[in-house]
Amino acid sequence: MLHDSLAKLRDLMARLFEEVAKVILNPGWPPGLFSTGSEWTSRIGGPMSSLSTKLSPDQLRIDNFWKGPAADAYAYAKILPAQQKALEAIKQATDVIDTNLTKAAWGIIALWLGIIAAFVAYLLELSLGLIQHMSDVDLPFTMGIAAAIGAVFPAVLSGTARRVSRRFSA
């Protein structure tokens, strides 16, 4: 029974380290996501938006130069609105891509802030345990330090989390 429990614990720890390794080996690059999102908007969405405004019977004046069914189709604006809507949809799609890449970048930043916060908390707890174990520091003193850290650290972390969450909703 103990042997099975220890084997299960070993397997869970191995799985944990595999998952942590995935995060560490592929940390993400928020500046690249910010840049790619703005490139989608400026290089594709912007030009499509400007083409959309130029795609109207008033702007093209094609009915002055040619005759027939094709000219009539454009002149009476049967085809132009559909093309104009398609260009506007491309602009909207690039805006959505930019927004989602920006949210993903802020998500990566929040993830790493959380990892750093957990690691700092772990180091603080470890150092307090070592101080208590290796010295003649009594338990009330160590508990006082732990209480002070416990009071300040969550406040700092929640302030950081609030700032990051505002970036998500912007």
N, C-alpha and C positions, 0 to 999 in steps of 0.2 A: 504494500500500500504506500509506504513512504517512498519506495523506489519509483513507483508510477507517478506520484506527485512531483518528485524531483525531475523526472524525465519530462513531464508536462511543463514544468517551470522552465527547464532548459530550452524546450522547443519554443515557448512563448518569448523568452529572452532573445533567442536567435531571430525570430520573426520581427521583434521590435528593432533589433539592430539592423536588419535588412531594410526595414522601412525608413529608419533614420538615415541610413546610408544613401537611399534614393534621394532624400531631401538634400543632403549635404553634397552629393555628387552632381545634382541638377538644381542649383539654387535659384535659377531664374535670373533674368536681367531686366528689372523695371525700366531703366532708361531706354533700353531697346524697344520695349512695349510702348512707352510714351512716344518715342520717335516714330515708330511704325504707324501708330494710330494717327498722328498728325500728318504723316506722309500720305496716308489713304485719303484724308480730307483735303489736303492741299493739292496733291497731284491728280487725283481722280475726281473727288467730289466737287472741288472748286471749278475746274474746267467744265464739268457736266452741268453745273448750275448756270454758268455763264452761257453755255450753248442752249440751255433750256429757254432762257429769256430771248435768245435770237431766233428761236424756232416758232415764228408766228407769221401769219399772212402779211401783216404790216411790215415785218422786218425783211422777209424774203422777196416780196414783190415778183414772184415768179410768173404770175398770171399775165404780166405785161409782155413777156417774151415768147411764150409758146401757147399753143392751143390744143384742144383735144381733151379726151377723158382724164388723162393724168393731170393736165393743168387744171381742169375743173375740180378734180379731187383735192388738189392742194388749195386752189382758190377758195373753195367753199369750206375749207378747214375740216375736211373729213378725216384726213390722215394726220395732219399736224398735231392735233390735241393728243392723239395716242402716242406719238413720238415724244412730245413734250412731257407727258406723264412718265414715260419710260426713263427719260433723262432725269427727271425729278426723283424718281424712285432710286436711281443709281446714287444720287446725292444723299438721299435719306439712308441708303444702305451703308455708304461710307461713313456717315455720321454715327450710325449704330456700331460699326466696326471700331471706330475711334473710341467711342464711349466704353465698349466692352474691353478693349485692350487697356484702357486707362484703369478700369476697375480691376482687371487682372493684375496690373502692376501694383496698385495699392494693396491688393490682396496678398501679393508676395511680400510687400513691405510689412504688412501687419503680421504675416506668418513669422517672418524673421525677428520682428520685435518681440513676439510671443516666445519664440525659442530663446532669444537672448535673455528675456525676463526670467524664464524658467531656469536657465543655466545660472544666472546671477543668484536667484533664490536658492538654488541647490548649493552653490559655492558658499553662500552666507551660512546656510544651515550646517554645512560640513565644517566650516571654520569655527562656528560656535561650538559644535560638538568636540572638535579637537582642542579648543581652548579649555573647555570644561574637563576633558579627559586628561590633558597633559599638564594642567596647572592645579593650583590650589584654589582656583576660583570656585566660589560656592554657587549652588544652583539658583538662588534668588538673583544674583548679579547677572548670570547668563540669561535667565528668564527676562530680566529687565531689558537687556540688549535685544533679545528676540522680540519682545513686545514693541520696542521702539522701531525696529526694522519692520515688524509686521504692521505698524501704524503708518509708516511713511511710504513704504514700497508699493502697497496697493493704490495709494493716492496718486503716486507718480505714474504707475501703470495705467490707471483708469483715465488720467488726463491724456496720456499718449493715445490710448485706445479711442477716446472721444475725438481727438484731432484726426486720427486715421479714419474713423467712421464718417466724419464730416466730408472727407475727401471722396468717400464712396458715394455719398448722396449728392455730391455736387455735379 
